[in-house]
Amino acid sequence: MTNNSFEANARDNKTRAYDDCWLRLDGIKDSSFQKNYRRCLESVYCKADTRLAKTALNELLSGLTRLTGSSPKVVDDPESSCIILSILAFDKEIDSALATNEIAKLQPEGFLIKAVKDNKGSKIYITAKTDKGLLYGVFRFLLYLDQQKEIGKLHLLENPKNPIRMINQWDNLDGSIERGYAGRSIFYQNNILTTDMARVKYYARMLASVGINAIAINNVNAHKEETRLIADKIHMVKEINDIFRDYGIRVFLSINYASPIDIGGLSSADPLDDEVAKWWVDRVAYIYKNIPDFGGFLVKADSENRPGPFTYNRNHAEGANMLAAALKPYGGLLIWRCFVYNCQQDWRDLTIDRAKAAYENYHYLDGSFADNVILQIKNGPMDFQVREPVSPLIGTMERTNQMLELQITQEYTGQQRHLCYLVPQWKEILDFDTRAKGQGYPVKKLVNGSTFPMKHCGITAVSNIGTDYNWTGHYLAQANLYGYGRLTWDPDLATETITEEWIISTFGPKQELIDTISKMLISSWPIYENYTSPLGIGWMVNPDHHYGPSVDGYEYSKWGTYHRADFKAIGVDRTVAKGTGFTRQYRKDNYLMFENIETCPEELILFFHRLPYTYRLKSGKTIIQHIYDTHFEGVDQAIRLKEQWEKLNGMIDEKRFSHVLDRLKQQIDHAKEWRDVINSYFYRKTGICDIHSRKIY
Amino acid sequence: MTNNSFEANARDNKTRAYDDCWLRLDGIKDSSFQKNYRRCLESVYCKADTRLAKTALNELLSGLTRLTGSSPKVVDDPESSCIILSILAFDKEIDSALATNEIAKLQPEGFLIKAVKDNKGSKIYITAKTDKGLLYGVFRFLLYLDQQKEIGKLHLLENPKNPIRMINQWDNLDGSIERGYAGRSIFYQNNILTTDMARVKYYARMLASVGINAIAINNVNAHKEETRLIADKIHMVKEINDIFRDYGIRVFLSINYASPIDIGGLSSADPLDDEVAKWWVDRVAYIYKNIPDFGGFLVKADSENRPGPFTYNRNHAEGANMLAAALKPYGGLLIWRCFVYNCQQDWRDLTIDRAKAAYENYHYLDGSFADNVILQIKNGPMDFQVREPVSPLIGTMERTNQMLELQITQEYTGQQRHLCYLVPQWKEILDFDTRAKGQGYPVKKLVNGSTFPMKHCGITAVSNIGTDYNWTGHYLAQANLYGYGRLTWDPDLATETITEEWIISTFGPKQELIDTISKMLISSWPIYENYTSPLGIGWMVNPDHHYGPSVDGYEYSKWGTYHRADFKAIGVDRTVAKGTGFTRQYRKDNYLMFENIETCPEELILFFHRLPYTYRLKSGKTIIQHIYDTHFEGVDQAIRLKEQWEKLNGMIDEKRFSHVLDRLKQQIDHAKEWRDVINSYFYRKTGICDIHSRKIY
């Protein structure tokens, strides 16, 4: 089994400097259980021989070896095999063992895992219509086994609920990562590829194991060196694509809209200029000549000082469609980010509201985009704050391909020094009812294309990984990457289910571990919100790096990010009645809900309304007292996180135990900083005392 | 005259990418005047032949060529020469033409320039006791001529009033400059010397022309590459020293206190460890072997995360004396910065006062330092703010060599985008009466060693130059470098005198130019103060880069920089009676002056006292109204600066005219930003309206 020994051996390879995350597959400590597994899983039959099918087989073999402690045999006779790995319509006899109605339910990326009893005993079929589906089936099977569940009655039929399940790397070629908190890029250093492409392969495995099928491999802010990826540095893309291809992941590039000028020697990048269009056609041809299965482009245009069609008085449909046309013959996609707003705003100007920007820039273009263009829309109207309403673009564009953009990397949520598990936040977003056609149209049903027909759609997110041995800086932040992948596959999965899966795969199946870590993870976002940003305010962070409190940090800035706090009130009024009218961008029911202070969700009340500090919330507390209380409580909760973790001492290996403990200690210190700065700021501004007379500076 | 044609020709050399500043020597446009000059200055006699004397002769020849439009002859017979350049005691006959009592007054770096009539007509003697004095005499003579003054009765005897007149470059080897606002380093790029050492030579000329005699050529924060300057990169220092030597400027290096560990392979940098001391002895021997006239070290230790003796529980006398001992045999000096404070302060802790740090760290060590150690003391107790009191260390240490540290680069004063002429600020500092031995002991008499005897003392400052064609970013910021040099030579010079000299040398002698630019320069610091930081508060700037307003930018930080503004009061109480007791660090008369709110200078009142916004200043205005008024006025004044400049259109070449105009426009915009942020902040916090109902946001 020389082919398959790589992964099994790799664990013992002292030179590997990184953690196996949820693919460690070492959860089974019970030897009788393991023995039973070994017996039922001792042989594999697989005749499919595409590259992806080979990946699937190799993953299965090495995964089973790790799980059972013994390498399965690969057998030539399906009759004598415990496991049948097959692509449908390849071997009719094998197909016939499965129910036709089930097979009919399978979509191209779906899989069926089924234990079938025949006269010779029990067999496990892992089958799919494509080799990609087969790979997902294998990973699902392995992670299922890792949960130590019964396999005798195994019966899983799954199709991914989103066509595109994507990751955005904000990696720069120099090796830095924009908003990266886990070391340097695993892809690049010094403008070339790193010497450790094995790590990139491992990352591809991790992503595929949770169903990710697309990746943009460089920062949306594409600068000089990155622009060369579509020219003389194409070999770098090719090398990365060769790795991801084997895991069913399509590779995309973030491009510089001004490439025709910057590397093409043209004087313009006007999308309606024939010469420019021709340049892109040639460029795309060049890329596909090198990489026939290249995914397409991701574009950040006219945003935060990046070039774009606005320079030439063209709208974004004109800007995008020109590129889409170049990609179209090859099946390439053009993903266009809607994060476009005025980043040179005068803070004195009360008439502009950045929250309105995405809708204003894109809504009127609904129906104007080519069918291989996808709009990538950030979950909220601002920028990945701790708490934001859902973007009003989602649910109001009916004839445009759309993709939801989330942020796994914790830019505004503690930068992987604080514990902040984002699955609960994402669930809230995905479940938010857009009222697109009345009640019952949550975001997840918009971006999967089931509400309004879309040719391409799905979910994407900014990655949180880097060269840190544990990939994500904070060890527990791995759960965010895992959870993100699982949610893109199935947004209906319960937070608790995802959380438990991850904990077992990572720390094993001990109930106390599951209970404690699950509780810690699921409470962590509300805790972070408590000691940081109250009631939907946002932006109370230090400029640029976005870590730590600075209440006025973005208040007098050009970024359109204001709370307008004075001695008596705080918040921007975004109502139609008295404010910027942002609320009107939503479907009517949501507009009325946010517009009306009585029905506006309180956790967002200062996002939509400007209120005096003495306004009483439904809890009976004034806003100022709510600020004080949540900030004191948040710190107490952070302290309890550490106490919970300490109880796990001895149940987790020392390295991981003390790593997490150290981060939790840092979190407490920094939570106190947040508490004291926020409370002091508002006390100093309002002169209103805490009714409990706690220490405010 | 091949030797001397270099400078004269250089002006026409299109390849020179930089401005001649005050050494352009092209002020004489009046042709009859020029003709007269030419006649009186047509020949030079000089027999001195040291390198410095040769520099002096060459500078004289090329300078006269530029001034008169004709190259003087070098003659062998003093009798037939118009100008006699001589070092005293070299030629008795020449000496005898000068009065003995005058010669007696000359100190080693001084010079005598005298027009002497004999039977053959008038001769000009430029004479000194050393070749260095001769060089200063030549530059003084040239700049005197450039002012188009009469030469018939020329009679100048000058000695510098400060022994050390130094410049600190905060240049890093990678070519960046810490707090540099005029491009990159003229010395370094990519960790080697730049390819344009001619520019370094020109800088040496500029510095020597205003009397500078020492320079530290790298940033006080010496990191990895800079540490190598005392090891395998010594050749870089040697090359720079070869240039500065010819202009009488001693070269110093900023060193890394942890060098014995970082490059020496030792496990400690403990100053009392024999092995460490031995390492430095060897290192210093190595440096002097390469550079026999090396100046010595400048050290920033135990400051802002730099290593130092505190690591080993040694005080700073122990830390400095060890290095001084190594330098002593070669006549080297050890300059030790007193900018030492706790930069990890908890902002909640009201018991610590950063202003007290320098005194607390050094005053008790008075008399403990070796006689070749000099303490370098920043002018104020904080850090080059727009307005600070003078450091209480100056005037209270009686048995320690001291040097005043100023900052020419405009870190907190507009970063050479705003016009802020600092000579008036420096004059105030130099003239501040320390009361060291009663009335009449201004700072300038402390740091020149005339109040308490010092073996080494003087003034140093952080340079403001870089690779920008005009050296200083803002063209008019050249005046700060010029003015600084002149003040180190003679702190008694009037601001108006220095300013006029610089204007004439730079823009010519037209009276309207002199009047307008002089008025602009001299009013600029108070204007900048008006629209930025009121009443001695300081630190209301954006963190890190220090440009632009952020009232709370340093409020909740670790840097010890707080205004503690709340809804009713602002300022830190530094009195003995109710505050941190900082006032007590001054001599008694000053202590009482600052302690008492009635006698405390109002421009510093919020530095020393915490006061309610409703406190009435002597003007009758409340503090809050004073804040509003000065900020509105400051902007109006900035607008007037531009209007004044615009009147000079046509009197100045277009390039310089429009450059300065552009900066002045930027200044107005940015002054408005300052005004509106500061006023809005205080209005939002206090709720107190402007009595004139002007627009506050």
Interface residues (C-beta under 8 A of the other chain):
Chain A: W347 R348 N542 P543 P549 S550 V551 D552 G553 Y556 A565 D566 F567 K568 E673 D676 V677 S680 Y681 Y683 R684 K685 T686 G687 Y697
Chain B: W347 R348 N542 P543 P549 S550 V551 D552 G553 Y556 A565 D566 F567 K568 E673 D676 V677 S680 Y681 Y683 R684 K685 T686 G687 Y697
